Amino acid sequence: MALEFGFIVGAFLIAGIQIGGWLDDQLSSRPFFLTAGVLLGLLASFSVFWRIYRWQSD
């Protein structure tokens, strides 16, 4: 389960950083979308982790 969580957090953080960085470059709004991407990545990874945890505990 720890390996799954590490992969999930890493994948969502990388996606959030990439998308946020790209949006910042397109809109010239550096750190806003990058920060939002990191926060959304953490939120999404926690959401998936919570679903996995509840699924395995049933």
MOPAC internal coordinates of N, CA, C and O (Angstrom, degrees):
PM7 1SCF
backbone

  N    0.0000 0     0.00 0     0.00 0    0    0    0
  C    1.4443 1     0.00 0     0.00 0    1    0    0
  C    1.5345 1   110.44 1     0.00 0    2    1    0
  O    1.2310 1   120.20 1   145.11 1    3    2    1
  N    1.3170 1   117.22 1   -34.89 1    3    2    1
  C    1.4649 1   119.89 1   179.67 1    5    3    2
  C    1.5238 1   110.79 1   -65.43 1    6    5    3
  O    1.2310 1   120.42 1   141.36 1    7    6    5
  N    1.3240 1   116.80 1   -38.64 1    7    6    5
  C    1.4620 1   120.14 1   178.51 1    9    7    6
  C    1.5259 1   110.61 1   -65.88 1   10    9    7
  O    1.2310 1   120.59 1   139.45 1   11   10    9
  N    1.3195 1   116.48 1   -40.55 1   11   10    9
  C    1.4649 1   120.16 1   176.93 1   13   11   10
  C    1.5263 1   110.74 1   -60.63 1   14   13   11
  O    1.2310 1   120.53 1   135.40 1   15   14   13
  N    1.3254 1   116.59 1   -44.60 1   15   14   13
  C    1.4588 1   120.14 1  -178.51 1   17   15   14
  C    1.5248 1   111.01 1   -64.58 1   18   17   15
  O    1.2310 1   120.14 1   138.74 1   19   18   17
  N    1.3161 1   117.34 1   -41.26 1   19   18   17
  C    1.4606 1   120.47 1   177.78 1   21   19   18
  C    1.5170 1   112.19 1   -62.26 1   22   21   19
  O    1.2310 1   120.63 1   137.81 1   23   22   21
  N    1.3209 1   116.39 1   -42.19 1   23   22   21
  C    1.4598 1   120.28 1   178.33 1   25   23   22
  C    1.5235 1   111.10 1   -65.57 1   26   25   23
  O    1.2310 1   120.60 1   137.78 1   27   26   25
  N    1.3233 1   116.45 1   -42.22 1   27   26   25
  C    1.4640 1   120.84 1  -178.90 1   29   27   26
  C    1.5274 1   110.74 1   -64.00 1   30   29   27
  O    1.2310 1   120.55 1   132.00 1   31   30   29
  N    1.3240 1   116.56 1   -48.00 1   31   30   29
  C    1.4685 1   120.11 1  -179.95 1   33   31   30
  C    1.5189 1   110.12 1   -61.75 1   34   33   31
  O    1.2310 1   120.54 1   134.24 1   35   34   33
  N    1.3275 1   116.56 1   -45.76 1   35   34   33
  C    1.4592 1   120.11 1  -179.89 1   37   35   34
  C    1.5130 1   112.86 1   -61.24 1   38   37   35
  O    1.2310 1   120.38 1   135.12 1   39   38   37
  N    1.3160 1   116.88 1   -44.88 1   39   38   37
  C    1.4619 1   120.56 1  -178.16 1   41   39   38
  C    1.5282 1   111.47 1   -64.72 1   42   41   39
  O    1.2310 1   120.43 1   134.31 1   43   42   41
  N    1.3276 1   116.78 1   -45.69 1   43   42   41
  C    1.4615 1   119.44 1  -179.37 1   45   43   42
  C    1.5246 1   111.95 1   -69.25 1   46   45   43
  O    1.2310 1   119.96 1   143.59 1   47   46   45
  N    1.3330 1   117.69 1   -36.41 1   47   46   45
  C    1.4616 1   119.52 1   177.78 1   49   47   46
  C    1.5219 1   111.45 1   -66.87 1   50   49   47
  O    1.2310 1   120.41 1   136.76 1   51   50   49
  N    1.3181 1   116.83 1   -43.24 1   51   50   49
  C    1.4663 1   119.83 1   178.77 1   53   51   50
  C    1.5252 1   110.26 1   -62.30 1   54   53   51
  O    1.2310 1   120.53 1   137.22 1   55   54   53
  N    1.3296 1   116.60 1   -42.78 1   55   54   53
  C    1.4662 1   119.68 1   178.47 1   57   55   54
  C    1.5283 1   110.87 1   -63.29 1   58   57   55
  O    1.2310 1   120.13 1   136.25 1   59   58   57
  N    1.3260 1   117.36 1   -43.75 1   59   58   57
  C    1.4613 1   120.48 1   179.39 1   61   59   58
  C    1.5158 1   112.55 1   -64.12 1   62   61   59
  O    1.2310 1   120.43 1   140.22 1   63   62   61
  N    1.3319 1   116.79 1   -39.78 1   63   62   61
  C    1.4621 1   120.87 1   178.52 1   65   63   62
  C    1.5212 1   110.71 1   -66.55 1   66   65   63
  O    1.2310 1   120.33 1   136.21 1   67   66   65
  N    1.3224 1   116.97 1   -43.79 1   67   66   65
  C    1.4631 1   120.27 1  -179.10 1   69   67   66
  C    1.5255 1   111.76 1   -65.30 1   70   69   67
  O    1.2310 1   120.50 1   131.93 1   71   70   69
  N    1.3148 1   116.66 1   -48.07 1   71   70   69
  C    1.4672 1   120.11 1  -178.84 1   73   71   70
  C    1.5283 1   110.67 1   -67.28 1   74   73   71
  O    1.2310 1   120.29 1   136.44 1   75   74   73
  N    1.3432 1   117.04 1   -43.56 1   75   74   73
  C    1.4602 1   120.16 1   178.59 1   77   75   74
  C    1.5181 1   112.52 1   -63.62 1   78   77   75
  O    1.2310 1   120.23 1   138.96 1   79   78   77
  N    1.3300 1   117.16 1   -41.04 1   79   78   77
  C    1.4632 1   120.47 1   177.44 1   81   79   78
  C    1.5143 1   112.16 1   -64.87 1   82   81   79
  O    1.2310 1   120.72 1   139.84 1   83   82   81
  N    1.3319 1   116.24 1   -40.16 1   83   82   81
  C    1.4629 1   120.01 1   178.47 1   85   83   82
  C    1.5303 1   110.72 1   -64.51 1   86   85   83
  O    1.2310 1   120.44 1   135.67 1   87   86   85
  N    1.3352 1   116.77 1   -44.33 1   87   86   85
  C    1.4666 1   120.01 1   178.24 1   89   87   86
  C    1.5239 1   111.38 1   -63.36 1   90   89   87
  O    1.2310 1   120.19 1   140.51 1   91   90   89
  N    1.3212 1   117.25 1   -39.49 1   91   90   89
  C    1.4665 1   119.80 1   177.03 1   93   91   90
  C    1.5189 1   111.40 1   -62.67 1   94   93   91
  O    1.2310 1   120.05 1   140.33 1   95   94   93
  N    1.3211 1   117.52 1   -39.67 1   95   94   93
  C    1.4652 1   120.50 1   177.84 1   97   95   94
  C    1.5272 1   111.54 1   -66.16 1   98   97   95
  O    1.2310 1   120.45 1   139.90 1   99   98   97
  N    1.3133 1   116.75 1   -40.10 1   99   98   97
  C    1.4596 1   120.60 1  -178.45 1  101   99   98
  C    1.5273 1   112.03 1   -70.18 1  102  101   99
  O    1.2310 1   120.41 1   142.80 1  103  102  101
  N    1.3202 1   116.82 1   -37.20 1  103  102  101
  C    1.4619 1   121.10 1  -173.72 1  105  103  102
  C    1.5265 1   113.16 1  -105.95 1  106  105  103
  O    1.2310 1   120.04 1  -175.86 1  107  106  105
  N    1.3130 1   117.52 1     4.14 1  107  106  105
  C    1.4752 1   123.24 1  -179.22 1  109  107  106
  C    1.5295 1   111.75 1    50.15 1  110  109  107
  O    1.2310 1   121.14 1  -129.42 1  111  110  109
  N    1.2981 1   115.42 1    50.58 1  111  110  109
  C    1.4666 1   120.25 1  -177.26 1  113  111  110
  C    1.5248 1   110.88 1  -127.62 1  114  113  111
  O    1.2310 1   121.15 1  -138.71 1  115  114  113
  N    1.3254 1   115.41 1    41.29 1  115  114  113
  C    1.4546 1   119.99 1  -174.75 1  117  115  114
  C    1.5033 1   111.66 1   -49.20 1  118  117  115
  O    1.2310 1   113.16 1   -32.82 1  119  118  117
  N    1.0947 1   130.54 1   147.18 1  119  118  117
  C    1.4399 1   168.31 1   -79.60 1  121  119  118
  C    1.5251 1   115.62 1   -24.32 1  122  121  119
  O    1.2310 1   119.56 1   173.18 1  123  122  121
  N    1.3521 1   118.45 1    -6.82 1  123  122  121
  C    1.4647 1   119.14 1  -173.43 1  125  123  122
  C    1.5262 1   112.09 1   -63.02 1  126  125  123
  O    1.2310 1   119.58 1   121.43 1  127  126  125
  N    1.3245 1   118.40 1   -58.57 1  127  126  125
  C    1.4628 1   120.81 1  -176.38 1  129  127  126
  C    1.5242 1   112.03 1   -72.52 1  130  129  127
  O    1.2310 1   119.97 1   150.83 1  131  130  129
  N    1.3184 1   117.65 1   -29.17 1  131  130  129
  C    1.4627 1   120.34 1   175.86 1  133  131  130
  C    1.5270 1   109.98 1   -64.28 1  134  133  131
  O    1.2310 1   120.77 1   134.82 1  135  134  133
  N    1.3163 1   116.14 1   -45.18 1  135  134  133
  C    1.4657 1   120.28 1   177.64 1  137  135  134
  C    1.5240 1   110.69 1   -64.29 1  138  137  135
  O    1.2310 1   120.61 1   136.55 1  139  138  137
  N    1.3156 1   116.45 1   -43.45 1  139  138  137
  C    1.4648 1   120.40 1   178.33 1  141  139  138
  C    1.5242 1   110.70 1   -62.85 1  142  141  139
  O    1.2310 1   119.96 1   141.07 1  143  142  141
  N    1.3338 1   117.68 1   -38.93 1  143  142  141
  C    1.4604 1   121.19 1   178.51 1  145  143  142
  C    1.5142 1   112.39 1   -64.38 1  146  145  143
  O    1.2310 1   120.35 1   139.36 1  147  146  145
  N    1.3200 1   116.93 1   -40.64 1  147  146  145
  C    1.4658 1   120.50 1   177.73 1  149  147  146
  C    1.5246 1   110.32 1   -64.76 1  150  149  147
  O    1.2310 1   120.51 1   134.38 1  151  150  149
  N    1.3319 1   116.62 1   -45.62 1  151  150  149
  C    1.4641 1   119.71 1   179.95 1  153  151  150
  C    1.5255 1   111.89 1   -64.73 1  154  153  151
  O    1.2310 1   120.25 1   138.50 1  155  154  153
  N    1.3265 1   117.13 1   -41.50 1  155  154  153
  C    1.4685 1   119.78 1   177.75 1  157  155  154
  C    1.5233 1   111.15 1   -66.91 1  158  157  155
  O    1.2310 1   120.29 1   144.04 1  159  158  157
  N    1.3296 1   117.05 1   -35.96 1  159  158  157
  C    1.4597 1   120.50 1   176.45 1  161  159  158
  C    1.5162 1   112.01 1   -63.25 1  162  161  159
  O    1.2310 1   120.57 1   137.57 1  163  162  161
  N    1.3290 1   116.52 1   -42.43 1  163  162  161
  C    1.4647 1   120.01 1   177.08 1  165  163  162
  C    1.5251 1   111.31 1   -65.83 1  166  165  163
  O    1.2310 1   120.51 1   138.65 1  167  166  165
  N    1.3185 1   116.63 1   -41.35 1  167  166  165
  C    1.4592 1   120.65 1   178.83 1  169  167  166
  C    1.5285 1   111.11 1   -64.08 1  170  169  167
  O    1.2310 1   120.44 1   136.50 1  171  170  169
  N    1.3220 1   116.75 1   -43.50 1  171  170  169
  C    1.4658 1   120.56 1   179.48 1  173  171  170
  C    1.5232 1   111.05 1   -65.94 1  174  173  171
  O    1.2310 1   119.85 1   139.60 1  175  174  173
  N    1.3265 1   117.89 1   -40.40 1  175  174  173
  C    1.4625 1   119.86 1   179.88 1  177  175  174
  C    1.5232 1   110.68 1   -67.14 1  178  177  175
  O    1.2310 1   119.94 1   141.38 1  179  178  177
  N    1.3257 1   117.73 1   -38.62 1  179  178  177
  C    1.4565 1   119.82 1   176.82 1  181  179  178
  C    1.5235 1   110.77 1   -64.92 1  182  181  179
  O    1.2310 1   120.43 1   140.52 1  183  182  181
  N    1.3298 1   116.79 1   -39.48 1  183  182  181
  C    1.4622 1   120.75 1   179.02 1  185  183  182
  C    1.5269 1   111.43 1   -62.06 1  186  185  183
  O    1.2310 1   120.51 1   135.18 1  187  186  185
  N    1.3278 1   116.64 1   -44.82 1  187  186  185
  C    1.4670 1   120.24 1   178.84 1  189  187  186
  C    1.5198 1   110.38 1   -66.72 1  190  189  187
  O    1.2310 1   120.22 1   138.40 1  191  190  189
  N    1.3304 1   117.19 1   -41.60 1  191  190  189
  C    1.4613 1   120.34 1   178.06 1  193  191  190
  C    1.5201 1   110.80 1   -60.12 1  194  193  191
  O    1.2310 1   120.15 1   137.73 1  195  194  193
  N    1.3212 1   117.32 1   -42.27 1  195  194  193
  C    1.4591 1   121.10 1  -179.79 1  197  195  194
  C    1.5314 1   110.83 1   -63.62 1  198  197  195
  O    1.2310 1   120.35 1   140.07 1  199  198  197
  N    1.3268 1   116.94 1   -39.93 1  199  198  197
  C    1.4711 1   119.92 1   177.64 1  201  199  198
  C    1.5240 1   111.48 1   -65.34 1  202  201  199
  O    1.2310 1   120.00 1   138.99 1  203  202  201
  N    1.3168 1   117.60 1   -41.01 1  203  202  201
  C    1.4656 1   121.29 1   177.81 1  205  203  202
  C    1.5239 1   109.89 1   -64.28 1  206  205  203
  O    1.2310 1   120.33 1   135.69 1  207  206  205
  N    1.3092 1   116.97 1   -44.31 1  207  206  205
  C    1.4609 1   121.50 1  -179.80 1  209  207  206
  C    1.5274 1   110.84 1   -60.63 1  210  209  207
  O    1.2310 1   120.43 1   133.34 1  211  210  209
  N    1.3272 1   116.78 1   -46.66 1  211  210  209
  C    1.4673 1   119.76 1   179.98 1  213  211  210
  C    1.5249 1   111.53 1   -66.48 1  214  213  211
  O    1.2310 1   120.26 1   144.16 1  215  214  213
  N    1.3425 1   117.11 1   -35.84 1  215  214  213
  C    1.4555 1   120.82 1   179.49 1  217  215  214
  C    1.5270 1   110.42 1   -66.83 1  218  217  215
  O    1.2310 1   120.06 1   139.36 1  219  218  217
  N    1.3288 1   117.49 1   -40.64 1  219  218  217
  C    1.4607 1   120.76 1  -178.88 1  221  219  218
  C    1.5222 1   112.34 1   -75.60 1  222  221  219
  O    1.2310 1   119.74 1   155.20 1  223  222  221
  N    1.3126 1   118.11 1   -24.80 1  223  222  221
  C    1.4623 1   119.88 1  -178.88 1  225  223  222
  C    1.5283 1   112.14 1   -82.25 1  226  225  223
  O    1.2310 1   120.02 1   165.86 1  227  226  225
  N    1.3260 1   117.57 1   -14.14 1  227  226  225
  C    1.4790 1   119.90 1   179.02 1  229  227  226
  C    1.4825 1   113.16 1   -78.15 1  230  229  227
  O    1.2310 1   120.10 1   180.00 1  231  230  229

